[in-house]
Amino acid sequence: MDVLKPHSPPLPEFATFISKLDGVNKVDINLVEIDEKTESLKVTLNGSNIKFYALKELMETRGAVIHSVDQVMAEK
């Protein structure tokens, strides 16, 4: 996902926060760009049965916005 967030919380704290969502087993965040007030991130999650809207709401509590979902994989 492409995500835009303010500088706070810092990336390690943000990743740990996201990892607490049910179904998330791994969080991988790459900083793509940084400006005066925000950070553009590439966020990759691994897990099973991750609820997208719950994730979206969780990120929004930290001021982050999902700009796009670039890849999805589903397994049975």
N, C-alpha and C positions, 0 to 999 in steps of 0.2 A: 504494500500500500504506500502511496505517497501521502505523507502526513505533515502538516504545518503546526508547530507548537511554539509557545513563548520560550525564552531561555530557561525559565524556571517551571517545573523542576528540572534538575540536571538529568542527562541521559541515563545514568545508572539507576537513579531513583525512578524515572519514568518506566524503564524496562521492568524493574522489579514490580512496580505497581500493576502493569499490564499482565505480568505473569501470574498474578493472583486470580485472574478471571477463570472461571470454570472452563475446563477443556483445553486451556493453553498449557503446553508442555515446554515450549521454547520460544524465546523472543530474541530476534536479531535486529538491531537497529544500526543503520549507517547514516551518518550525517552527510547530507548532499550539499547543502548550502547554508550559510549563516549570514544574517544581516543585523541591523541595529536592534531589532526587537524580536525576531523570530528565527527558528531553525527549520529547514526543510529536511525531512527524514525519509528514508526508505525503510519501512518496517515489514519484517517477515515473521509470521507466526506459524508454529507447528503445533498440532494437537488434534484432538478429535471433538467433533460436535461443538465448534466454537460458534457462539451466537453473535452474528455480525452487529445487530442493533444494540445488544448489551455492550459489545466492545466499543461501538461508536459513542454511546452514552458515557461509558467509563472514561474514555479519552477526553471527552468534552468537560468532565469535571476537573481536568488539569489544564484546560484551555487549548487542547489540541483538536484539530479538525482533519478528518480524512478527506483528501482531495480526490483520490482515485484508488480503485482496486485494480492492479495491473495483471495479476495472475491468481487463478484459483485452481486448486486440485481437490478432487473428491475421490474417496475410495470406499469400497464396500467391504 
